[in-house]
Amino acid sequence: VGEMRKLLSANFARLRKSKIFWTLEVVCFVIGVVLYALVILNTKNIGQDWLLYNANSYFFFFVMYVGVILAIFTSLFIGTEYDHGTIRNKLSVGHSRRDLYLANLAVTGAAGVIFCLTHVVTALLVGVPFVGSAVLTAISPPAWRLCCAVLIVAAYSALFTLLAMLDSNKARISIISLLLALLMIVGGIAVYGRLSEPELTSRMVMQEDGSYRRQENIPNSRYISGTTRVIYEWMDSAIPSASALHIINRNGVFDWRIPACSAGLTILFTALGIALFKKKDIR
């Protein structure tokens, strides 16, 4: 316990001085300011009804981009420890590899939560003074959304910590982590989009006289069902960015598979990372 406390103390002290951390904090703040400037503009021009339908998307938008932020932060923050020989030095003075790994995971997870809180605080600082309490009252039930968001951050942290701890090449792992984060966003949007396809659709059909008539309740060829749909639903819960879309969607409902998959992936990545890090040759 004492050794872990020392590692955590050193990590969080370095976090407070980390230039990449504060740079990404500024990025999160700027994103929040820009988004809520749009909220203010659209609410003034369109009215409060617009905000009722879009409040979730803006308030919880951090869960869509936090994966990219964490990919950058984790790879550079941990990569710097390899560059400076810090990891080797910590091991040489007697710290266990498990404690070293968990301490780095803890600091990346905490940083991820702080990045998200920066976005939320920005919403309050920028949105509330100009739009009023509607910024918050328009949000759909936030409890499950915030809990799922924290678990998604944990899953991202576990994944990128695993990658950063197993590859001492900071430049390479930064590129791999960033590309993986972007790929998960694209893949998550694709999976979510397929699941959002309605079972029945409509189309306009030209009549003999040249006019058009709408045909209703036509089977949608893009609708997936049966076992394929079950597979897609589990993929939807397992891909963090797909789960994020449920959180930002005002019509999204709680699905137990989202927190279950996020927690499961966090445990899996952490256990795998520790096991592989124990075998890693550190020079």
C-alpha positions as CSV (number, residue, x, y, z in Angstrom):
1,V,0.0,0.0,0.0
2,G,2.8,2.4,0.9
3,E,4.6,1.7,-2.4
4,M,1.4,2.3,-4.4
5,R,0.8,5.5,-2.5
6,K,4.3,6.8,-3.5
7,L,3.7,5.9,-7.1
8,L,0.4,7.6,-7.2
9,S,1.8,10.7,-5.5
10,A,4.6,10.9,-8.0
11,N,2.3,10.3,-11.0
12,F,-0.2,13.0,-9.9
13,A,2.6,15.4,-9.2
14,R,3.8,14.9,-12.7
15,L,0.3,15.3,-14.0
16,R,0.0,18.7,-12.5
17,K,3.2,19.8,-14.3
18,S,2.4,18.0,-17.5
19,K,2.3,20.3,-20.5
20,I,0.4,17.8,-22.7
21,F,-2.3,17.5,-19.9
22,W,-2.8,21.2,-19.7
23,T,-2.7,21.6,-23.5
24,L,-5.5,19.0,-23.8
25,E,-7.4,20.7,-21.0
26,V,-7.4,23.9,-23.1
27,V,-8.6,21.9,-26.1
28,C,-11.5,20.5,-24.1
29,F,-12.3,24.0,-22.8
30,V,-12.2,25.5,-26.3
31,I,-14.5,22.7,-27.7
32,G,-16.9,23.4,-24.9
33,V,-16.9,27.2,-25.6
34,V,-17.4,26.7,-29.3
35,L,-20.2,24.2,-28.8
36,Y,-22.0,26.4,-26.3
37,A,-21.5,29.5,-28.4
38,L,-23.6,27.6,-31.0
39,V,-26.1,26.7,-28.4
40,I,-26.5,30.3,-27.4
41,L,-26.8,31.4,-31.1
42,N,-29.3,28.8,-32.1
43,T,-31.4,29.2,-28.9
44,K,-31.6,32.9,-29.5
45,N,-32.6,32.5,-33.1
46,I,-34.8,29.4,-33.0
47,G,-36.0,29.4,-29.4
48,Q,-36.0,27.2,-26.3
49,D,-37.8,24.4,-28.1
50,W,-34.6,23.9,-30.2
51,L,-32.6,23.4,-27.0
52,L,-35.1,20.8,-25.6
53,Y,-34.2,18.6,-28.6
54,N,-30.5,19.2,-28.7
55,A,-29.3,19.8,-25.1
56,N,-28.1,16.2,-24.6
57,S,-26.0,16.3,-27.7
58,Y,-24.1,19.3,-26.6
59,F,-23.9,18.6,-22.8
60,F,-22.7,15.0,-23.2
61,F,-20.6,15.5,-26.4
62,F,-17.4,15.0,-24.4
63,V,-18.0,11.3,-24.4
64,M,-17.6,11.3,-28.2
65,Y,-14.2,13.0,-28.4
66,V,-12.7,11.9,-25.0
67,G,-11.3,8.8,-26.6
68,V,-9.2,10.8,-29.0
69,I,-8.0,13.1,-26.2
70,L,-7.1,10.1,-24.0
71,A,-5.3,8.4,-26.9
72,I,-3.0,11.4,-27.3
73,F,-2.6,12.0,-23.6
74,T,-1.9,8.4,-22.5
75,S,0.6,7.7,-25.3
76,L,2.6,10.8,-24.6
77,F,2.4,10.8,-20.8
78,I,3.5,7.2,-20.4
79,G,5.8,7.4,-23.5
80,T,7.7,10.2,-21.8
81,E,8.4,7.9,-18.8
82,Y,10.0,5.4,-21.2
83,D,12.0,8.2,-22.9
84,H,13.3,9.5,-19.6
85,G,14.0,6.1,-18.2
86,T,11.6,6.7,-15.3
87,I,9.9,3.3,-15.6
88,R,13.3,1.5,-15.5
89,N,14.3,3.6,-12.5
90,K,11.1,2.9,-10.6
91,L,11.6,-0.9,-11.2
92,S,15.2,-0.7,-10.1
93,V,14.3,0.8,-6.7
94,G,11.9,-2.1,-6.0
95,H,8.5,-1.1,-7.2
96,S,6.5,-4.0,-8.6
97,R,5.4,-4.1,-12.2
98,R,1.8,-4.5,-11.2
99,D,1.8,-1.5,-8.9
100,L,3.6,0.6,-11.6
101,Y,1.0,-0.4,-14.2
102,L,-2.0,0.3,-11.9
103,A,-0.6,3.6,-10.9
104,N,-0.3,4.7,-14.5
105,L,-3.8,3.4,-15.2
106,A,-5.1,5.4,-12.3
107,V,-3.6,8.7,-13.5
108,T,-4.8,8.3,-17.1
109,G,-8.3,7.4,-15.8
110,A,-8.3,10.4,-13.5
111,A,-7.1,12.6,-16.4
112,G,-9.9,11.3,-18.6
113,V,-12.5,12.2,-16.0
114,I,-11.0,15.7,-15.6
115,F,-11.2,16.2,-19.4
116,C,-14.9,15.4,-19.2
117,L,-15.5,17.6,-16.2
118,T,-13.8,20.5,-18.1
119,H,-16.4,20.2,-20.8
120,V,-19.3,20.1,-18.2
121,V,-17.9,23.1,-16.3
122,T,-17.6,25.0,-19.6
123,A,-21.3,24.2,-20.3
124,L,-22.2,25.8,-17.0
125,L,-19.9,28.8,-17.3
126,V,-20.8,29.6,-20.9
127,G,-24.3,28.3,-21.4
128,V,-26.1,29.1,-18.1
129,P,-25.4,32.8,-18.0
130,F,-26.8,33.3,-21.5
131,V,-29.4,30.6,-21.9
132,G,-30.4,30.1,-18.3
133,S,-31.3,27.0,-16.4
134,A,-32.7,25.4,-19.6
135,V,-29.1,24.3,-20.3
136,L,-29.5,21.8,-17.5
137,T,-33.3,21.3,-17.2
138,A,-33.5,20.3,-20.9
139,I,-31.1,17.4,-20.3
140,S,-32.7,13.9,-20.3
141,P,-32.2,11.9,-17.0
142,P,-28.5,12.4,-16.5
143,A,-27.7,9.8,-13.8
144,W,-27.3,6.7,-16.0
145,R,-25.7,8.8,-18.7
146,L,-23.0,10.2,-16.5
147,C,-22.3,6.7,-14.9
148,C,-22.0,5.1,-18.3
149,A,-19.7,8.0,-19.4
150,V,-17.4,7.4,-16.5
151,L,-17.2,3.6,-17.4
152,I,-16.5,4.4,-21.0
153,V,-13.7,6.7,-19.9
154,A,-12.4,3.8,-17.8
155,A,-12.5,1.4,-20.8
156,Y,-10.6,3.9,-23.0
157,S,-8.0,4.5,-20.3
158,A,-7.5,0.7,-19.8
159,L,-7.1,0.2,-23.6
160,F,-4.6,3.1,-24.2
161,T,-2.7,2.3,-21.0
162,L,-2.2,-1.2,-22.2
163,L,-0.9,0.0,-25.6
164,A,1.4,2.6,-24.1
165,M,2.8,0.4,-21.4
166,L,3.7,-2.4,-23.8
167,D,5.4,-0.2,-26.5
168,S,8.2,2.1,-25.4
169,N,8.3,3.9,-28.8
170,K,6.3,7.1,-28.0
171,A,5.9,8.2,-31.6
172,R,4.7,4.8,-32.8
173,I,2.2,4.2,-30.0
174,S,0.9,7.8,-30.3
175,I,0.0,7.2,-34.0
176,I,-1.4,3.7,-33.3
177,S,-3.6,5.0,-30.4
178,L,-4.9,8.0,-32.3
179,L,-5.7,5.9,-35.4
180,L,-7.5,3.3,-33.2
181,A,-9.5,6.0,-31.4
182,L,-10.6,7.5,-34.8
183,L,-11.4,4.0,-36.1
184,M,-13.6,3.3,-33.1
185,I,-15.5,6.5,-33.7
186,V,-16.1,5.6,-37.4
187,G,-17.0,2.0,-36.5
188,G,-19.2,3.0,-33.6
189,I,-21.2,5.4,-35.8
190,A,-21.6,2.8,-38.5
191,V,-22.9,0.1,-36.1
192,Y,-25.2,2.6,-34.4
193,G,-26.5,3.8,-37.7
194,R,-27.3,0.2,-38.8
195,L,-29.2,-0.4,-35.6
196,S,-31.1,2.8,-36.0
197,E,-32.5,1.8,-39.4
198,P,-36.3,1.4,-39.1
199,E,-37.9,-2.0,-40.0
200,L,-40.4,-0.3,-42.3
201,T,-39.9,2.8,-44.5
202,S,-41.6,4.8,-47.2
203,R,-40.8,6.0,-50.7
204,M,-42.2,8.2,-53.4
205,V,-43.4,6.3,-56.5
206,M,-44.1,7.9,-59.9
207,Q,-47.6,7.3,-61.2
208,E,-48.5,6.9,-64.9
209,D,-49.7,10.5,-65.1
210,G,-46.3,11.8,-63.9
211,S,-47.4,12.6,-60.3
212,Y,-45.8,11.0,-57.3
213,R,-47.5,9.0,-54.5
214,R,-46.0,8.0,-51.2
215,Q,-45.9,4.3,-50.4
216,E,-45.9,3.6,-46.7
217,N,-44.8,0.6,-44.6
218,I,-42.3,-0.8,-47.1
219,P,-39.8,-3.3,-45.7
220,N,-36.4,-1.6,-45.3
221,S,-33.6,-3.6,-46.9
222,R,-31.1,-2.1,-44.5
223,Y,-32.9,-3.3,-41.4
224,I,-31.1,-6.1,-39.6
225,S,-32.9,-8.7,-37.5
226,G,-32.5,-12.1,-35.8
227,T,-29.1,-13.2,-34.7
228,T,-27.3,-10.6,-36.8
229,R,-29.2,-7.9,-34.8
230,V,-28.2,-9.4,-31.5
231,I,-24.5,-9.4,-32.6
232,Y,-24.8,-5.8,-33.7
233,E,-26.4,-4.8,-30.3
234,W,-23.5,-6.4,-28.4
235,M,-21.0,-4.6,-30.7
236,D,-23.0,-1.4,-30.1
237,S,-22.5,-1.8,-26.4
238,A,-18.8,-2.9,-26.6
239,I,-17.6,-0.1,-28.9
240,P,-17.2,3.0,-26.6
241,S,-18.1,5.5,-29.3
242,A,-21.3,3.6,-30.2
243,S,-22.3,3.6,-26.6
244,A,-21.6,7.3,-26.5
245,L,-24.2,7.9,-29.1
246,H,-26.8,6.4,-26.8
247,I,-25.7,8.8,-24.1
248,I,-25.9,12.0,-26.3
249,N,-29.2,10.9,-27.9
250,R,-32.1,12.6,-26.1
251,N,-34.3,9.5,-26.9
252,G,-31.6,7.1,-25.7
253,V,-32.6,4.6,-23.0
254,F,-30.6,2.8,-20.4
255,D,-29.2,-0.5,-21.7
256,W,-27.5,-2.6,-19.0
257,R,-25.1,-4.0,-21.7
258,I,-23.4,-0.6,-22.0
259,P,-22.0,-0.4,-18.4
260,A,-21.5,-4.2,-18.4
261,C,-19.3,-4.1,-21.5
262,S,-17.4,-1.0,-20.5
263,A,-16.6,-2.5,-17.1
264,G,-15.8,-5.9,-18.6
265,L,-13.4,-4.4,-21.2
266,T,-11.7,-2.3,-18.4
267,I,-11.1,-5.5,-16.4
268,L,-10.0,-7.4,-19.5
269,F,-7.6,-4.8,-20.8
270,T,-6.1,-4.2,-17.3
271,A,-5.6,-7.9,-16.6
272,L,-4.1,-8.5,-20.0
273,G,-1.9,-5.4,-19.7
274,I,-0.5,-6.4,-16.3
275,A,0.2,-10.0,-17.5
276,L,2.1,-8.8,-20.6
277,F,3.9,-6.0,-18.8
278,K,5.3,-8.4,-16.3
279,K,7.0,-10.2,-19.2
280,K,8.1,-7.1,-21.1
281,D,11.9,-6.7,-21.5
282,I,12.6,-3.1,-20.2
283,R,16.1,-1.8,-21.1
